[in-house]
Amino acid sequence: MTRRACLVGPAYPYRGGIAHFTSLLAKEFAKDHDVLVVNFKRLYPSFLFPGKTQMDVSKEPLSVSSVRTIDSLDPTSFWRAAKTIAGFKPDVVVFQWWHPFFAVAYAAIVFFVKRMRGGKGAGIVYLCHNVMPHESSPVDRALTRLGMAQIPSFLVQSRKDRGRLLGIRREANVRVNPLPSYDFFNRARYTKAAAREELGVDGRVILFFGYVRPYKGVGILFDAFAEVLRRMDAVLYVVGEIYEGRERYLAQLKCLGIEQKVRLVDRYVANEEVEKYFAACDLVVLPYLSATQSAVVQIAYGFGKPVVVTSVGGLPDVVEDGSTGYVVPANDPEAVAGAVVRFYETGASESMARNIAASAERFSWEKCKRALTDLVENPCSEG
């Protein structure tokens, strides 16, 4: 008998890492389950979203079939979503949790699903991308407790988040499984030479990828890159929509005198463009000031590219220092610069690419699926 899996969370036509995650997990579950994706009809109200659009503008979107029924501002949609879920009679229901704004909606949907299933909550799991937001408040903490109150089982993606979650739900069953690889961006359309020719760049190329917010540490990266340039020639690409502080970053580049060596691509990058930037670069640098985990690390790994990360959140869990990249202290431009220079001076690119390839199973989607189904089938076992 074919088992059934229901995934609740944003998917296409929404953009971004959580939507991609829902779609990739649905594709993995579809290998041996019937799958229902319950998507959002309205995600964030426009006044809460700092970017230009919430929708995926890619010509080659990562899409799966979904039922768009949840409206974050319409409580009647919560009941409709629950009815859709309960009617599917799933063996496992996976809610994508990433922000307390959705706590009321999720709590209501879970309540209604359990009621429609005769009070049974078995089979419902939260997959937490962030237990708490990077910049949280007492209201966020209260909403998180509300959103998680009815759920017995959780899958988190870092040891740090496991500790945070147990601080909220001491009795919860919490397993850790790292974020899987986002290798779907790697379509083998570009060689390094072809990507660099299209971009008009050569020599040493360093990449920061992802939307820009204060906790991402881009200002630290610019200070570090100025130090790199004192020791060797290079080009830095910062690719991603700048949500805030653009003028401050431009002023910093001018003050450091490095604006001619830094290329800002200030927009959301469509799926079909991602490969070009990763194929062209040698190294990905993510000098975050705080983090839980990062899909950008897993995109980089999907291209066999080493990363420099800071020792915050779950990043040290997925980057083996000196093997698949470098882990340096946070808020330390000299340490970031030192790692970049060491990478080039030691010629570590090929050996690190081999090490990344050897770790592929650890970051597989099949392993993530097994962790979720095991939470449902063996809720009391250690994971």
C-alpha positions in Angstrom: 0.0 0.0 0.0 1.4 3.4 -1.0 2.0 5.7 1.9 0.9 9.3 1.8 2.8 12.5 2.7 1.4 16.0 3.1 3.8 18.9 3.1 2.6 22.3 4.4 4.5 25.4 3.5 5.3 27.9 0.7 6.1 26.4 -2.8 6.1 27.8 -6.3 5.0 30.5 -7.3 6.7 31.8 -4.2 10.4 32.5 -4.4 13.3 31.7 -2.1 14.9 28.9 -0.1 11.9 27.7 1.9 9.8 27.4 -1.3 12.6 25.5 -3.0 13.0 23.3 0.0 9.3 22.4 0.0 9.4 21.5 -3.7 12.6 19.4 -3.4 11.3 17.5 -0.4 8.0 16.9 -2.3 10.0 15.4 -5.2 11.9 13.2 -2.9 8.7 12.0 -1.1 7.1 11.3 -4.4 9.5 8.5 -5.1 7.6 6.2 -2.7 4.6 8.2 -1.4 1.5 9.9 -2.8 2.2 13.6 -2.0 0.0 16.6 -1.3 1.5 20.0 -1.0 -0.7 22.5 0.8 0.6 25.9 -0.3 -0.1 29.5 0.6 -2.6 31.7 -1.2 -1.2 34.7 0.5 2.2 34.5 2.3 3.4 37.7 3.8 1.2 40.9 3.7 3.1 43.3 1.4 3.9 45.7 4.3 5.9 43.0 6.1 8.0 41.9 3.1 11.2 44.0 2.6 12.0 42.8 -1.0 10.5 43.8 -4.4 8.3 40.7 -4.9 7.5 37.5 -3.1 6.9 35.7 -6.4 9.5 33.6 -8.4 10.3 35.4 -11.6 12.4 32.5 -12.9 11.8 31.3 -16.5 12.7 27.9 -15.2 11.0 27.7 -11.8 11.3 24.7 -9.5 7.6 23.9 -9.4 5.4 21.1 -8.0 1.7 20.6 -8.0 0.1 22.2 -4.9 -3.2 23.3 -3.4 -2.9 27.1 -2.7 -5.3 27.5 0.2 -3.6 29.1 3.2 -4.1 32.9 3.5 -2.0 34.2 6.4 -4.6 36.9 7.2 -7.8 34.9 6.7 -8.7 32.6 9.6 -11.4 30.8 7.5 -8.6 29.5 5.2 -7.0 27.7 8.2 -10.1 25.5 8.5 -10.2 24.9 4.7 -6.5 23.9 4.7 -7.1 21.5 7.6 -10.0 19.9 5.8 -7.8 19.4 2.7 -5.1 17.8 4.8 -7.4 15.5 6.8 -9.3 14.5 3.7 -6.0 13.3 2.1 -5.5 10.9 5.1 -1.7 11.3 5.2 0.6 9.1 7.1 3.0 12.0 7.7 2.3 15.7 7.7 5.4 18.0 7.5 4.9 21.7 8.3 7.8 24.0 7.2 8.5 26.3 10.2 10.6 29.3 9.7 8.9 32.4 11.3 6.5 33.0 14.2 4.4 35.2 12.0 2.7 32.0 10.8 2.2 30.6 14.4 -1.5 31.4 14.6 -2.2 29.9 11.2 -0.2 26.7 11.9 -1.7 26.3 15.4 -5.2 26.6 14.0 -4.5 24.2 11.2 -3.0 21.6 13.5 -5.9 22.0 16.0 -8.5 21.4 13.2 -6.6 18.5 11.6 -6.4 16.8 15.0 -10.1 17.4 15.6 -11.0 16.0 12.2 -8.9 13.0 12.8 -10.5 12.1 16.1 -8.0 14.0 18.3 -5.0 12.2 16.8 -1.9 14.3 16.4 0.4 11.4 15.4 2.2 11.9 12.1 2.5 15.7 12.4 6.1 17.0 12.3 7.5 20.5 12.2 10.6 20.8 10.1 12.3 23.9 11.5 14.5 26.1 9.3 14.7 28.7 12.1 13.3 28.0 15.5 13.4 31.7 16.1 14.1 34.7 13.8 17.6 36.1 13.6 16.3 39.4 15.2 13.6 38.1 17.7 11.5 39.9 20.3 9.4 38.7 23.3 6.3 38.7 20.9 8.2 36.3 18.6 9.0 34.0 21.5 5.4 33.9 22.7 4.1 33.2 19.1 6.7 30.4 18.7 5.5 28.8 21.9 1.9 29.0 20.6 2.8 27.6 17.2 4.7 24.7 18.7 2.4 23.8 21.6 0.5 20.9 20.0 3.4 19.3 18.1 5.3 16.3 19.7 8.1 15.9 17.1 10.5 18.3 15.4 13.3 18.0 12.9 15.9 20.8 13.1 18.9 21.4 11.0 21.6 22.3 13.6 22.6 21.4 17.1 22.2 25.1 18.1 18.5 25.0 17.0 17.9 21.8 18.9 19.0 23.6 22.1 16.7 26.5 21.3 13.7 24.3 20.7 14.2 22.3 23.8 14.3 25.6 25.7 10.8 26.2 24.4 9.5 22.6 24.5 11.5 20.6 27.0 9.6 17.4 26.5 9.7 17.5 22.7 11.1 14.8 20.5 13.8 16.7 18.5 16.1 15.2 15.9 18.9 17.0 14.0 19.4 16.5 10.2 21.5 19.0 8.2 20.0 21.0 5.4 20.3 18.9 2.2 22.2 20.0 -0.9 20.6 22.4 -3.3 22.3 20.8 -6.3 19.3 21.4 -8.6 20.9 24.7 -9.6 23.8 22.9 -11.1 22.7 22.1 -14.6 26.1 21.7 -16.2 25.4 24.5 -18.7 28.6 26.5 -17.8 32.2 25.7 -17.5 34.2 28.1 -15.3 35.7 29.7 -18.5 32.3 30.2 -20.1 30.7 31.7 -17.0 33.6 34.1 -16.6 33.5 35.1 -20.2 29.8 35.9 -20.0 30.4 37.9 -16.8 33.5 39.6 -18.2 35.8 38.6 -15.3 39.0 36.6 -14.8 41.6 35.9 -12.2 40.5 35.2 -8.6 36.7 35.4 -8.1 35.0 35.4 -4.7 31.3 35.2 -4.3 28.8 36.3 -1.6 25.3 35.0 -2.6 21.9 35.6 -1.0 19.7 38.5 0.1 21.6 41.2 2.1 20.5 42.0 5.6 22.6 43.2 8.6 23.1 39.8 10.1 24.7 38.5 6.9 27.9 40.5 7.7 28.4 42.1 4.3 30.1 45.1 5.9 32.6 42.7 7.5 33.1 41.1 4.1 34.0 44.5 2.5 36.6 45.2 5.3 38.0 41.7 4.8 38.1 42.0 1.0 40.0 45.3 1.3 42.7 43.4 3.3 42.7 40.6 0.7 43.4 43.2 -2.0 46.5 44.4 -0.1 47.9 40.9 -0.6 46.6 39.7 -3.9 44.4 40.8 -6.8 40.8 39.5 -6.9 37.2 40.4 -7.7 34.3 40.1 -5.3 30.7 39.5 -6.4 27.9 40.3 -4.0 24.8 38.7 -5.7 21.4 39.2 -4.1 18.8 41.8 -3.3 19.9 44.3 -0.7 16.9 44.6 1.7 18.4 47.6 3.6 21.5 49.7 3.8 22.4 50.0 0.1 23.7 53.6 0.5 25.7 52.6 3.5 27.4 49.8 1.7 28.2 52.0 -1.3 29.7 54.6 1.0 31.8 51.9 2.7 33.1 50.6 -0.7 34.1 54.2 -1.6 35.8 54.8 1.7 37.8 51.6 1.4 38.7 52.5 -2.2 37.6 49.0 -3.5 34.5 49.9 -5.5 36.2 48.9 -8.8 36.8 45.4 -7.5 33.4 44.7 -6.1 30.4 43.9 -8.3 27.0 44.3 -6.8 24.1 42.4 -8.4 21.3 44.0 -6.3 18.3 41.9 -7.2 16.7 38.5 -6.8 18.5 36.1 -9.1 16.3 33.8 -11.1 17.0 30.0 -11.0 18.5 29.9 -14.5 21.1 32.5 -13.6 22.4 31.0 -10.3 24.7 28.6 -12.0 26.6 31.3 -13.8 27.8 33.0 -10.6 28.7 29.7 -8.8 30.5 28.3 -11.9 32.5 31.5 -12.2 33.7 31.7 -8.7 36.5 29.9 -6.8 35.3 30.4 -3.3 32.0 31.4 -1.5 32.3 33.6 1.6 29.5 34.0 4.1 30.7 36.1 7.1 27.3 35.9 9.0 27.0 37.5 12.4 24.2 35.1 13.3 22.7 32.0 11.6 20.9 28.8 12.1 22.1 27.2 8.8 22.4 28.4 5.3 21.0 27.2 2.0 23.8 29.1 0.3 26.4 26.6 1.8 24.4 23.8 0.2 24.1 25.6 -3.1 27.9 26.0 -3.1 28.4 22.3 -2.2 26.1 21.5 -5.2 28.7 23.1 -7.4 31.7 21.6 -5.5 32.7 25.1 -4.2 34.4 25.5 -0.9 33.1 28.1 1.6 34.3 30.4 4.3 31.8 30.7 7.1 31.8 32.1 10.6 31.4 30.0 13.8 27.8 30.9 14.4 24.7 28.8 14.6 24.8 25.6 12.6 27.4 26.6 10.1 30.3 24.8 11.9 28.1 21.7 11.8 28.3 21.5 8.0 31.7 23.0 7.1 34.7 20.9 7.9 37.4 23.4 8.7 40.3 22.9 6.3 38.5 20.2 4.4 35.3 21.6 2.7 36.1 25.2 3.6 37.1 27.3 6.5 35.4 28.3 9.8 36.5 31.6 11.3 35.4 33.7 14.2 32.4 36.0 13.6 32.8 39.8 13.2 36.5 39.4 12.4 37.5 40.8 9.0 41.2 39.8 9.4 40.2 36.2 10.0 38.0 36.2 6.9 40.7 37.7 4.9 43.2 35.2 6.2 41.1 32.3 5.2 40.6 33.7 1.7 44.3 34.2 1.2 45.2 30.8 2.7 42.8 29.2 0.2 44.5 30.7 -2.8 48.1 30.4 -1.5 47.7 26.7 -0.7 45.9 25.8 -3.9 43.1 24.1 -1.9 40.4 24.2 -4.6 40.7 20.7 -6.0 41.2 18.8 -2.8 38.2 20.7 -1.2 36.0 19.9 -4.2 36.8 16.2 -3.7 36.0 16.4 0.0 32.7 18.1 -0.8 31.8 15.3 -3.2 32.7 12.7 -0.6 30.2 14.2 1.8 27.2 14.1 -0.6 25.3 11.4 1.2 25.3 13.3 4.4 23.4 16.1 2.7 21.0 14.0 0.6 17.3 14.6 0.3 16.7 10.8 0.8 18.4 11.1 4.3 16.2 14.0 5.2 13.1 12.1 4.2 14.2 9.1 6.3 14.7 11.3 9.3 11.1 12.7 9.0 9.5 9.3 8.5 11.5 7.9 11.4 10.2 10.6 13.7 6.7 9.5 12.9 7.3 5.7 13.0 9.7 5.6 15.9 9.0 8.8 17.9 10.7 7.6 21.1 14.0 6.4 19.5 17.2 8.5 19.4 17.9 10.2 16.1 
